[in-house]
Amino acid sequence: MTDDRDDHDGRGDHDRDAGLAERRGLDEAVVYQPAEDSGLLAEAALEAAHGRVLEVGTGSGWVAQQIAEGRGLDAVGSDLNPHAAREANERGVEGVVADLLTPFRADAFDTVCFNPPYLPTDPDNEWDDWMEHALSGGESGRELIEPFLDDVGRVLAPGGVVLLLVSSLTGYDEVLALVEDAGFAAEPVVEESFPFETLTVLALRRE
Ligand SMILES: C[S@@+](CC[C@H](N)C(=O)[O-])C[C@H]1O[C@@H](n2cnc3c(N)ncnc32)[C@H](O)[C@@H]1O
């Protein structure tokens, strides 16, 4: 995830970009496009995913598409952003508009993947558009990770696995503590370091 927020002086530029993109029918400016974090999540999922798969916060749907095509698994991609759900559908993935795990029933999935919005963001610098939803993890960087971990055990079938991407910017140890509190054991599947962050995909299984 590239943090280019310094290029923006608040919500104005983003709103103008999103509005223009929408008028032209272009979703790219308002949907997170595959980046190095997406690639790492896909790599982990190709190794560890099984059964029925849900990718939460699917963005472009690219990760879910890799899983469906690479492993021959049924994959659903959900996102708060309706433009993202539509883009996932265009990739042949079932795209669903959903806030985290809210609409999904208990034990519905064997694998749940999530590359969350994780950049710690000063509340005064929130800019309130779809790209903020894709990037900002609130002040701690963990504001989406916490409710996700609180609820993911509900939708996970017995023997299921959660693949969660964690950035060093978000606080690796803090996320591990939340994982433990939610009743999961964590094991790193893939890890890669970049100039400003280290990204790890954790496989979470019930203890
Ligand atoms: C970092 S992007 C990851 C996109 C894609 N999974 C990838 O790896 O390329 C995070 C995604 O989470 C979505 N998102 C943010 N808040 C959400 C929520 N409450 N429920 C579902 N999705 C959410 C954003 O719209 C965005 O598409």
The ligand as an SDF file (V2000), in Angstrom:
LIG
                    3D

 27 29  0  0  0  0  0  0  0  0999 V2000
   -6.3250   -1.9790    1.1290 C   0  0  0  0  0  0  0  0  0  0  0  0
   -7.7710   -2.1460    0.1860 S   0  0  0  0  0  0  0  0  0  0  0  0
   -7.5700   -3.8470   -0.3610 C   0  0  0  0  0  0  0  0  0  0  0  0
   -8.2320   -4.1500   -1.6870 C   0  0  0  0  0  0  0  0  0  0  0  0
   -7.9620   -5.5610   -2.2290 C   0  0  0  0  0  0  0  0  0  0  0  0
   -8.3850   -6.5690   -1.2930 N   0  0  0  0  0  0  0  0  0  0  0  0
   -6.5150   -5.7320   -2.5500 C   0  0  0  0  0  0  0  0  0  0  0  0
   -5.8110   -6.3860   -1.7640 O   0  0  0  0  0  0  0  0  0  0  0  0
   -6.0770   -5.2430   -3.5960 O   0  0  0  0  0  0  0  0  0  0  0  0
   -9.0290   -2.2780    1.4670 C   0  0  0  0  0  0  0  0  0  0  0  0
  -10.4500   -2.4920    0.9480 C   0  0  0  0  0  0  0  0  0  0  0  0
  -11.3310   -2.5960    2.0900 O   0  0  0  0  0  0  0  0  0  0  0  0
  -12.5590   -1.9410    1.7680 C   0  0  0  0  0  0  0  0  0  0  0  0
  -13.2660   -1.5930    3.0090 N   0  0  0  0  0  0  0  0  0  0  0  0
  -13.0420   -0.5240    3.8310 C   0  0  0  0  0  0  0  0  0  0  0  0
  -13.8900   -0.5510    4.8760 N   0  0  0  0  0  0  0  0  0  0  0  0
  -14.6640   -1.6590    4.7240 C   0  0  0  0  0  0  0  0  0  0  0  0
  -15.7260   -2.2320    5.4730 C   0  0  0  0  0  0  0  0  0  0  0  0
  -16.1670   -1.6710    6.6080 N   0  0  0  0  0  0  0  0  0  0  0  0
  -16.3080   -3.3670    5.0130 N   0  0  0  0  0  0  0  0  0  0  0  0
  -15.8680   -3.9310    3.8440 C   0  0  0  0  0  0  0  0  0  0  0  0
  -14.8590   -3.4410    3.0920 N   0  0  0  0  0  0  0  0  0  0  0  0
  -14.2620   -2.3230    3.5290 C   0  0  0  0  0  0  0  0  0  0  0  0
  -12.1310   -0.7560    0.9390 C   0  0  0  0  0  0  0  0  0  0  0  0
  -13.1960   -0.2280    0.1830 O   0  0  0  0  0  0  0  0  0  0  0  0
  -11.0010   -1.3820    0.0880 C   0  0  0  0  0  0  0  0  0  0  0  0
  -11.5130   -1.8980   -1.1100 O   0  0  0  0  0  0  0  0  0  0  0  0
  1  2  1  0
  2  3  1  0
  2 10  1  0
  3  4  1  0
  4  5  1  0
  5  6  1  0
  5  7  1  0
  7  8  2  0
  7  9  1  0
 10 11  1  0
 11 12  1  0
 11 26  1  0
 12 13  1  0
 13 14  1  0
 13 24  1  0
 14 15  1  0
 14 23  1  0
 15 16  2  0
 16 17  1  0
 17 18  1  0
 17 23  2  0
 18 19  1  0
 18 20  2  0
 20 21  1  0
 21 22  2  0
 22 23  1  0
 24 25  1  0
 24 26  1  0
 26 27  1  0
M  CHG  2   2   1   9  -1
M  END
$$$$
